[in-house]
Amino acid sequence: MNQLVNQPSPALQLPAPVTAAGDKARVRFLEFFAANIRNPHTPRAYGRAVAEFLSWCHQHSLESLGDIEPLHVATWIEAHVQAGCAAPSVKQRLAALRHLFDWLAVGQIVPTNPAVSVRGPQHIVKGGKRHEMPCHHNLEEYLIAYLDDCGLRDELKGPLFRTIPNRGGQLTRTSMTQPDAYRMIGHRAAAAGIGTKVGNHSSRATGITAYLKNSGTLEKAKVMQKHASTRTTQIYDRRNEETSLDEVERIGI
């Protein structure tokens, strides 16, 4: 699959289900790795997962991309879980399939994304409960770029977000605290020319408001934020603070 990413030639040996789906599918499949993924490290990881899955499909008589259903994706994922693969590794495989089939569905190669409804394994670390959320594909690319650029990809036990000395330089091994994050957001806002005082909760309010403005529901927002009540979630809903031009024009003078 690395050859698929690095050498997209006419003689390239594509996975059998892709070849069986026709010329349009072959082009769309190659475009996913060549044009859709920004981070240079992601195609390699996704390529391995996709090649492994499509080989499994071919072995199980799934001859074309259109034959693949959620049950097949779930079975393949569960096989990795039962084989003892680490949860983050299994989640990355599932993410690769979700992104690929989303790309293929948008390109009308497949009618729906068979991986979107499949749940990955839980990843819980001893010492406390965690609230798990699916990772938005843009955030995933940003995090991968951050890990690669900072050389943190192989440091599995170190903190993800780290402090930087006052005079700049390399990241330390000290994890960021809540006050560190608050100061960082303030600095970034000032650098962007934002005069309003913003902090960590401003980011949460922005996310919840954006979700609700895009037809999200308050109940699901509550679950995503792990709030005990929708009343707490409503505190972060800023939609009512926006005054539209249409409302202003209602004033008769």
C-alpha positions, 0 to 999 in steps of 0.5 A, spaced: 500 500 500 505 504 501 507 503 493 500 505 492 501 512 495 508 513 493 507 510 485 500 511 482 502 508 476 497 505 471 501 498 472 499 499 480 496 493 483 490 495 487 486 491 491 481 486 488 475 490 491 477 496 488 479 494 481 472 490 481 468 497 482 471 500 475 475 505 473 471 511 477 472 507 483 480 506 482 481 514 481 477 516 487 481 511 491 487 513 489 485 520 490 484 519 497 491 518 499 494 522 494 489 529 495 485 528 501 490 527 506 494 533 508 499 530 513 505 526 510 505 520 515 497 519 515 497 515 508 502 510 510 498 508 516 491 508 513 494 505 507 496 499 511 489 498 514 486 499 508 490 494 504 489 489 510 481 490 510 480 490 503 485 483 502 480 480 508 474 482 504 477 479 498 478 472 502 471 472 504 468 473 497 466 480 498 468 482 490 467 489 490 467 495 494 459 496 494 458 489 497 461 491 503 456 492 509 457 495 516 457 487 519 463 486 515 467 492 518 464 490 525 467 483 524 474 485 522 474 490 527 472 485 533 477 480 530 483 485 532 480 486 538 480 479 540 487 478 537 489 482 543 491 489 538 491 495 542 485 499 543 488 505 539 491 501 534 484 498 532 481 505 533 486 508 528 484 502 523 477 504 524 478 511 522 482 509 516 476 505 514 471 511 516 475 516 512 476 512 506 468 510 505 466 517 507 470 519 501 468 514 496 460 515 498 461 523 497 464 521 490 458 516 489 462 510 489 458 506 494 451 508 496 453 509 504 459 509 509 459 502 512 464 504 517 460 510 520 456 506 524 461 501 527 463 502 534 471 502 536 473 499 542 473 503 549 480 505 551 480 506 559 487 507 563 487 505 570 486 510 575 480 514 573 474 514 568 474 517 562 469 520 557 470 518 550 468 522 544 469 520 537 475 524 534 473 529 528 477 528 522 480 535 522 482 534 529 485 527 528 490 530 522 492 536 526 494 531 532 498 527 528 501 533 525 503 535 532 505 529 534 510 528 528 513 535 528 514 535 535 517 527 535 512 525 540 509 519 536 513 514 540 512 517 547 506 513 549 507 514 556 508 522 556 503 527 556 500 529 550 500 537 551 506 540 554 509 546 556 514 550 553 520 554 557 518 562 557 524 563 552 521 558 547 525 552 545 523 545 545 517 542 549 518 540 556 516 533 559 511 537 564 504 537 562 500 543 561 495 545 567 489 548 566 492 555 568 497 554 562 491 552 557 488 559 559 494 563 558 495 560 552 488 561 549 489 568 551 496 569 548 493 566 541 487 571 542 491 577 543 495 575 537 489 574 532 487 581 534 481 579 539 480 584 544 474 580 548 477 576 554 476 569 552 478 562 556 478 555 556 470 555 557 469 560 551 472 554 546 467 550 549 461 555 548 464 556 541 463 548 540 457 547 543 454 553 539 456 551 533 454 544 534 447 546 535 447 551 530 448 545 525 442 542 527 445 538 533 440 537 539 441 539 546 440 532 549 446 530 545 450 536 546 449 534 553 452 527 552 458 529 548 459 534 554 458 529 559 453 534 563 449 531 568 443 536 566 441 539 559 441 546 564 448 546 564 449 545 557 444 551 556 449 555 559 454 554 553 449 555 548 450 562 545 445 562 539 440 567 543 446 572 544 446 573 536 442 579 533 440 578 526 439 583 521 432 580 519 430 581 527 433 589 527 429 590 520 423 588 524 423 595 528 418 600 524 420 607 525 
